[in-house]
């Protein structure tokens, strides 16, 4: 469920991810919240207030930080980050190239 705070939170999360090295657990938590926002729908109270486009506004703000998400990819979080990117990135060729690079089996 999205509330109006989701829109500014999206910008803050992207700024934090872009700002430099974070502890892995902090980055993981921020990505989890961003995932929830990207796939969320407005709470009924937001709809009652007329904020019917809240999810679209959050997605638009998150799309502005696609490069931040691509730069945060690691083998350990690739599936999760690529799921966020699947909802945001309109360049399917780029997304597929990153999928192939990060989700390919590791040969031992």
Secondary structure as GFF3:
##gff-version 3
##sequence-region A 1 108
A	DSSP	alpha_helix	5	18	.	.	.	ID=ss1
A	DSSP	alpha_helix	24	38	.	.	.	ID=ss2
A	DSSP	alpha_helix	44	48	.	.	.	ID=ss3
A	DSSP	alpha_helix	54	63	.	.	.	ID=ss4
A	DSSP	alpha_helix	66	71	.	.	.	ID=ss5
A	DSSP	alpha_helix	78	88	.	.	.	ID=ss6
A	DSSP	alpha_helix	92	103	.	.	.	ID=ss7
###
